[in-house]
Amino acid sequence: MATALRNVVVVGGSYVGLAATKELVASLPSTHRLLLVEPHSHFHHLFAFPRFALLPSHEHKAFIPYSAAFAGSPQASSQHHAVIKARAVSLRPTHLVLDRPWQGSTEVPFDYLVVATGTRLQAPGTMQDDEKPLSVKYFQAYQARVEGASSVILVGGGAVGVQMATDLKELYPDKEVTLVHSREKLMPVYHEALSDLIKSRFEELGVKTVLGTRVAMPASGIPVDAKSIKLQDGRELTADLIIPAVGQTPNSQFVTAGLEPSSPDSLVNPQNGFIRVRPTLQFQDPRYPNLFAVGDIADTGAHKAARPGSAQAAVVAKNLLAMIAGGDAEEKVVVDPASIHLTLGLTKNVIFRNPLPGETEYVMKPKDDGKRDMGISSVWERRGVKVQSDAEYHL
């Protein structure tokens, strides 16, 4: 009689969830299988969303099949792994509750579980639909709204707002584009030199700014059809289209829905909603040593980006595999200075890294080698899907 496989569950199939999946399936023993829980039909290439919400004809390329999610797994084990197309509703100590049945049950038991659910933004930063065709139609409708607007306000001076402002002004030089940000410094996580570079690029393109004043944000966010925003200094700004590019909401609600904390704030940091973790990326709450959190959802102190998240995925995999083998979780996360590859228009971009601890020198490499489709074919290839013809982008 065959022995039942033991489950390792990864919740969330974005960049960091797939990085953790790749690390784990390469070395999981034959006694275990990996289950990737993800409600979207396709991988969402979020870095392209700001561009493809504005630029027609490429939107379908931002959604990549999960067909190669387990590439790198030994052939004998790969048939056991599975992508479960479902949304996590509640996390319990021994099982995950889903919003729809899988193999006849809404409950998936596990030995170990990794939370990689990240955060969500207001659209167009995050899609509201799980299916690719609906998300493609959303982008196409959004592009039409952008084309029909003579004036656009972007709310938020982080990466999404900066990228969309520069793309907009380069695609539509005659539109009035204004970016509103609560601080005088743009991209506040980074050294001021990056803000200075962005302001210079804004001036070059003709992007207007309203800095140092916060938008009086409605509790439910900026309405889709909004034509005006109120500022806390009393002013009101109007435009044909207002694009929200601020306010990340952690996807941690299913964690607190099912687990009992050992103390009031032991699971989630009440200040930001992120899951509290040890340096090993295990949940900080001592009741749950077999639960891990990785990437944007983890309260590590690292900046929220795919690169540090991928490094964290390697830490989780080493610790989880050590525990399966009967050892201890000893690998610890290292928090590096914040870095980013930021587009500043259709071809201009910059690689920037904050100074190392104890140093004052930052790294800034302006470049002019960007592509309109952001080199999307290489992204598909990194996801294990080599595109032979343009029609395959519609898969």
HELIX and SHEET records of a PDB file:
HELIX    1   1 TYR A   15  VAL A   25  1                                  11    
HELIX    2   2 LEU A   46  ALA A   48  5                                   3    
HELIX    3   3 PHE A   49  PHE A   52  1                                   4    
HELIX    4   4 GLU A   59  ALA A   62  5                                   4    
HELIX    5   5 GLN A   75  SER A   78  1                                   4    
HELIX    6   6 LYS A  132  GLY A  148  1                                  17    
HELIX    7   7 ALA A  159  LEU A  171  1                                  13    
HELIX    8   8 GLU A  192  LEU A  205  1                                  14    
HELIX    9   9 GLN A  253  GLY A  258  1                                   6    
HELIX   10  10 GLY A  295  ILE A  297  5                                   3    
HELIX   11  11 ALA A  306  ILE A  324  1                                  19    
HELIX   12  12 ILE A  376  ARG A  382  1                                   7    
HELIX   13  13 ASP A  390  HIS A  394  5                                   5    
SHEET    1   A 5 ALA A  82  ILE A  84  0                                        
SHEET    2   A 5 HIS A  32  VAL A  37  1                                        
SHEET    3   A 5 ARG A   6  VAL A  11  1                                        
SHEET    4   A 5 TYR A 112  VAL A 115  1                                        
SHEET    5   A 5 LEU A 291  ALA A 293  1                                        
SHEET    1   B 2 PHE A  43  HIS A  44  0                                        
SHEET    2   B 2 PHE A  63  ILE A  64 -1                                        
SHEET    1   C 3 ALA A  88  LEU A  91  0                                        
SHEET    2   C 3 HIS A  95  TRP A 102 -1                                        
SHEET    3   C 3 SER A 105  PRO A 109 -1                                        
SHEET    1   D 2 THR A 119  ARG A 120  0                                        
SHEET    2   D 2 THR A 249  PRO A 250 -1                                        
SHEET    1   E 4 LYS A 208  LEU A 211  0                                        
SHEET    2   E 4 GLU A 176  HIS A 181  1                                        
SHEET    3   E 4 SER A 151  VAL A 155  1                                        
SHEET    4   E 4 LEU A 241  PRO A 244  1                                        
SHEET    1   F 2 SER A 228  LYS A 230  0                                        
SHEET    2   F 2 GLU A 236  THR A 238 -1                                        
SHEET    1   G 2 ILE A 275  ARG A 276  0                                        
SHEET    2   G 2 ALA A 298  ASP A 299  1                                        
SHEET    1   H 3 SER A 339  THR A 343  0                                        
SHEET    2   H 3 ASN A 349  ARG A 353 -1                                        
SHEET    3   H 3 VAL A 363  LYS A 367 -1                                        
END                                                                             
